[in-house]
Each structure stands twice: as C-alpha cells, then as structure tokens.
Amino acid sequence: PITMLACARLGAIHSVVFGGFSGKACGERISDSDSKVLVTMDAYYRSGRLLEHKSKADEAVKVAASEGTDVEKVLVWQRYPGKSSTDTPMVEGRDYFVNDVIKDFRGQRVNPVSMPAEAPLFLMYTSGTTGRPKGVQHGTGGYLAYTAATSKYVQDIHPNDVYWCMADIGWITGHSYIVYGPLALGATSVIFEGVPTYPDAGRPWRLAEQLNINIFHTAPTTVRMLRKAGPDEPAKYNYHFKHMTTVGEPIEPEVWKWYYEVVGKGEAAIVDTYWQTETGGFVFTTMPAIQGMKPGSAGPAIVGIHPVIYDEDGNEIEAGSGIAGNLCIRNPWPGMLQTIWGDSERFKSTYFAKYNKNPNSTDWRDWPYFPGDAAVQAADGYFRILGRVDDVINVAGHRLGTKELESACMLVKEVAEAAVVPVSHELKGKVPDIYVSLKPGIEPSEEIQMAVSKAIEDNIGKIARPAHVYIVRDMPKTRSGKIMRRVLGAISNRADIGDVTTLANPDIVEEVRQMVQG
C-alpha cells in the first residue's frame, strides 16, 4: 500500500503483480506496461517459511529486457531492515535497498501532483482467452469515487471501524477494498502476512479479538478452508463482527450458513458481492439492513447499475423464468475500466462487441457491457451467478487463462497438444485439470507428467498447479480438428458427457473416461 499510495501521490501509474506469480509472468507484465521501475522485496513469510523473492525480480527484469523493455531501477524492501534474506546479489547501479535510500529523505515532504480525474491510476493484469494477460486500466476520479461509495454504503465502513479484508493486494479486491476505498473513508484497514490457517486455524479469530475488528471481508475459498481446518475455532474467541463480505466467486448455501452462524455468530449482516477487475467495485450485492440476505445469491444490482440477461441471440431473458443467460450491464458507471492498456480494439471486442448492433454508434445505449459470466435472475430480482462462459478458470478467486496454461504445457518438448479444463475443488472452487497428448514415438511417463506441472508452476505460478495431468492417446475432436474441451471437462467433473457421435474420433472419449474415472 505504501508504494501504491506513493505512486498515486506522484501521478505515476502503478501495476501490482501477485507475489505468487513467476518471474516470467511478472516480466511479461513489465514489458506490456513499459514499466521502468520495479519495487519488490527480498523475502516474505508464508506458512512459517521465509520464501526468497529477489531472484523472481531478477528473472522478471531479464524477461522484460528480452521483450525490449529495460527496467532502470529495482527498489528492494528488506524483510528485516539491514539484514539480507536472500543470496541473490544486488546489481550495482540498478538495485537499491529502500531502507538504505529512504534515510536520505527523512523529514522531506513531497507535494501531491495534481492529475486530471480521467488520468490513469493503475493497471491490473487479468487473464484472457487469447494467451497474453490484458492490462485493465482504471482512472483516478471515477474509480476512487466508486470504491469510496461502495465501501461506505455496501460495507458500512466508518472512520472509527477496524476493517479487515483478507485478500491479496496483488488483486483488484486488495486495491479497491484494502487500500483505496477504506482509506478514503478514514478507516483502519488491517493487512497481514502469510496464510490464515498458520500456525493454526484460530489465527483469524485471534486477530479479530486482539485488534477489535468489526468488519470482515474474505472469499468463499477462504471460508471453505477455515471451515474445514477449524469449524469450531470462531467460538473460542471474543470478537463481534457487525458486517461480513464474500467476494470472488459464488458461495455455496451450506458454506454461507456456517459463515453466518459460526463466524458471524448470527449477528453480522452478510453481503455476497459480485464484481470483477474490470468493474472496479461491487456491481451486484444486497445492501446491509435494507435488503434481505439470500444464501447463494449475489442479490440485486446496486444503485446506478442497470443489468440485463440476454440469450445468445440478444433476446432479453425475463426474471423468474429460471432460464440462464449471459449477464450484461446496460450502462457505464464511474468505476468501470477505461480501456485495455495499449489495445483499445481488444477492449471493445472483449467487453462490448457481443451485443452491439451498430459498431459506428457513439450512443452508450448501443454498447452493453458483457462481463463474460452466466447468470439467472429470480422473480424477486436477485441474481445468481453461475460462472464463466469463456475459458478462464477461477482458482480460489485468481483468474487463470486456459490459453496461458496450455501454452506453458507446450514448453515440455514431448507434448504435442494440451487442453485445460476446470474441475471442482472442495476448497478452491475450481482447479485446472490438464490433458496432453504426446509427439509420435514418445511413451507416456510420470516424468512427463511432472515436467508439465513444473512448466506451469515456473511460467504461471504455484497457484496454477494442476489437480491432475492426464496423458491421453488422442484428444476428442470435431471433424474440423477442434479439441472438444467440453467433453474433457465433463469427464473430469464426472458429469454427463452428452452426444459424442458427431466427433471425428468418438471412441477416444470412452478411453479417456476409463483413464480418469476408472
């Protein structure tokens, strides 16, 4: 947060990269954004282990340079000031320890740089379906107004509240609802290092008691994790939440009930929010103490958001019909993305082209925003989000592009084809299942499976580690040669495979099913 706010004060655009990503992934983002300064740290703690991090920064700089972007300065925060926690050397003239340099500026005041309201504030890279992540660009005035307003009216944050959003600052939730929104309202915002279940599952509730936290915000993945690791832990601590938020993915009704009854002790209002990196802040949610809570439902649209559900042909699906369709928002709003950094055509084609009937129109009514999610609207106006309609996998709130994952698989020299599908996971919601076929003459082996997993971890990050790597003789394909990922997804999730008689090789489906399901 210090670096983010310093950049905002200077009028510089920042782009935070999730620490779990590889150096290569960071370097690609540096290159795309043409960044000149990299701020990092030498190490950090996770699950009791001090993890070295400086080597990732060096790899990122090297990757960026290979793509034509030279990083001029690398500023390194030391986990223990004055003591190195890495064996990776500093590069003279490029690398600087922040705690050494900052002493020379003690007591100096840097006046804020006045910027236009439409000036870019930050880039947040999110996975897409075409391989390279896309740099979602958010502005200054509209974004800050939107995050401040939704923090105040949806989360009921006041200056005297102690608020804890248990998210990673490297994602949009951390930007909007750890840093900018709560701090704009003068609230105390808690941040923590590590994971919530170390050294034990009581950690979150001890912190809540010790810091007198009264507003709690986390993802269904974390709720599932805490429920499994310590279902009775919350009752051991004397804390009281007035308000709790869930974010990032749909929450199952049973998990919602545990969250309300055990974590919230039956006292806290829950808002089950729906939004995404591109929207900047909440767009669907109930309003605490005004609209009733409904387990498993994101609620209605918030004030100023005008949603609609369309079928594939652009026909509006009525509320209460029970029919699912593609969720859209009819109107622009202050917190929405301004563009995709350096690619306005991709901005239009990704979010607005699907239901636009006149590409030459300058009327916003002709450009409904399509977030890429399916939904169904109940008769009471509440929306239930069904998940992605494209091929982006939401792993514990982290959006991973299947094209990125498949590209990493193809780095293994023995692999001829790769297909990635989402499979349900008890804690993370979804995780990737990997299917690969090998080049002619190469026999399947455990070494190849391990190499595929390692390629994904090295090029994307450990968050993308697959649940399984299956080596198959061939992929189910259409007659035109397209891999039928739908069929593979049904096999992984033990769902109905459907009609496969029109495939070019229908016999392979049963062979793969036997391999996966036994």
Helices and strands as residue ranges (DSSP letters): H 2-10, H 23-33, E 37-41, E 43-46, E 49-52, H 54-66, E 73-77, E 95-97, H 98-101, G 102-105, E 120-126, E 134-139, H 141-153, E 162-165, H 172-174, I 175-180, H 181-184, E 188-190, H 203-211, E 215-218, H 220-229, G 233-236, E 243-246, H 253-258, I 259-263, E 269-272, G 277-279, E 307-310, E 325-329, E 339-340, H 344-351, G 364-366, E 373-377, E 383-388, E 392-395, E 398-401, H 402-409, E 415-425, E 429-438, H 446-459, G 462-464, E 468-471, H 485-492, H 507-517
